[in-house]
Amino acid sequence: MNETTPSRDARATITRWVMTVLMAGVAASGCKEAPNKKFMVHSSKTVDIDLSGTSGPLQIRLESGNIVVTSDPNVESMQMEVIYNCRGSDREAVKSRTSSMEIEVEQTGGGLKLTEGNTAGKGFEDSVDVTIRFPVSKAFDLQIKVDTGDIRIQGISGTMKLQGIDGNMKVENSTGEMTLFTRTGNLSVLDSRGTLTANTHDGNMTIREHSGEGIRATCVAGNIDIELARDGLGPLIVDTTTGRIYLTVGSEFDGTLNLGARRGKILVEDPGARILESNVENKGERSLVIGDDGPISSLGTSSGSIAVRILPPNPTPGLDKSPS
């Protein structure tokens, strides 16, 4: 046996010594005790808010929680449902925090401002979920900011300025001038109309059946997938740094598409042969002229690919999203 190799008895002794030390360490640290149990407490309330005489913006500010704003044919004034969520290891403390949380409603400049009240005693895992229902005929100047949580807008008309730090954002069946930003989270705009400015830093962006005056969509780390309504719209400015761009244009779209992919491929599908002119400017750059007239749009990505599908009068199945 090699002199440097311990004997079987020596190895057994070493093993028992190591296990003894490990068990002693576990006992000393208290790891054998079960962790504290977490308690979750919810409370909710619904209030009606009179909108007569209000012509200014509706501002909503939350630190943590989800916001839903939707139109509802069954309400005649603004209806707000609030759910308070508190979590912690002390049941009584959790109950106390839940009962002390509130949403403050303040009239400012002809509008309304909704904010969290009593945030000083708020726990790290506490949140407030707010659902607001409006009459269908009411148009609003909507301004929302959430640090941690999702924002969802459905069936709203007016001006929208939505800002999120950590959470997803979704706008559906809405009309107006939209300015959307989320730092970390996915962003989607579905079946809507109007001028759209959308930006996400770390997340994917999806725009479906959108029409109106134009789209400006930018993303740092994520893909951008746009499917325009059949009647087309104004100019597009689309840019992503490390993601891919997918664009489907309707059969009535007219305009020029300037495409730029520095390190990726450019794929164009034109089953209806609607492209009147196609020019390759430089490596990774291509210009497409579709129809007789229309705005000039630009799509660019630094390290991804671009896929464009131009629908014929009788559209065929959707875009093959497989370029690398």
Summary of the structure (lengths in Angstrom):
residues: 324
radius of gyration: 27.8
end to end distance: 58.3
largest distance: 96.0
contacts: 1032
relative contact order: 0.09
helix: 11%
strand: 54%
